Every structure is written in structure tokens, then in C-alpha cells.
């Protein structure tokens, strides 16, 4: 593709977005369920045990928090990585990424965000390469230097003849062929 940003050549490709969406959905549901169990079951049971409302000292009232808490914490960290991956692949804006990240902190919000994110990603996939890129997509392309992206077209090779840099195209062309390809 050419250098036209609307053509999709300058930004991260949307390859693997379906798999990334599936990982995100599974983790969003797991994190949302874990947080709901913690807030609506674990914390009330822990409070009952702390204030000894029923007078039973032998019942481990905080067992739910002790088990679900660390599992939710580990899943939330994996969920954060999944959000970053999906946001880069689906060309989300930074504001949308922040919303995804914060949805694992409020009970019930993860389920709503999962639904909205799934709708948006499916719309992006329907647009294909014409989908508008976001800053996260550009950032991801620079980090990974994927072939076919703007970052892959940056000069990367130095030569011993006076430190001259030469452009390297994403198909491996060096010199004027690569420069002509970048300019097109």
C-alpha cells in the first residue's frame, strides 16, 4: 500500500483482531464476575465475620475474599495486557483504552464495556483497512516495527561509508526503490 494514512499502510494492521477480541471478552467476563463476587459476596461475609453478627467464631467468613481476591488480581493484570493488545489492533483512541482499563475496577462495568467494545471492534472489522486509526495504533506500530506500517519504513540501516543512512522498504528494497515506495 502507499503512504496514504487512509489506506491503512501507516498504522498497525488489524490482523489477529478476532483472536484478541475473544481473549478480551473471556477475560472481561472473568474479571467482572470475580469483582462482583468479591464485592457482593466476599466483603459482606467478611463483615459478618468481623462483627460476629451470628456469634459463630468457627466459620471462616473471609474465605471467599482470600480465594477470589488473588485470582481476581492475577486475572486483572492479564486483562490489562489484553486491553492493550486489543486497543492497538482495533485502532482504539486513548480515551477508549482508559475506559476499558477502568472497567475492571467497578462492579458490573466490565460487562457493559465488554458489550460496547465488542460492538466497536466488529464495526472496525467491517470497515477493514479503511478504519480510522487511533493514537494507540500508531504507537503500537512504532514499537513493533511491523512490515507494511509507517514504522517499518523508517531508516534502520547505517553503512560504514560515512554513517550514511539508507531507507529500507518494507519488502526489503534498499536505496532508491525504497525511497520511491515511501514517497508513493
Secondary structure, DSSP 8 states (H G I E B T S, - for coil): --S-GGGTTTS---TTHHHHHHHHHHHHHHHHHHHHHIIIIIHHHHHHHHHTTT--SSS-TTHHHHHHHHHHHHHHHHHHHHHHHHHHHTT--HHHHHHHHHTTTSTTHHHHHHHHHHHHHHHHHHHGGGS---HHHHHHHHHHT-TTSTGGGS--EE-TTTS-EE-B-TTS-BTHHHHHHHH-
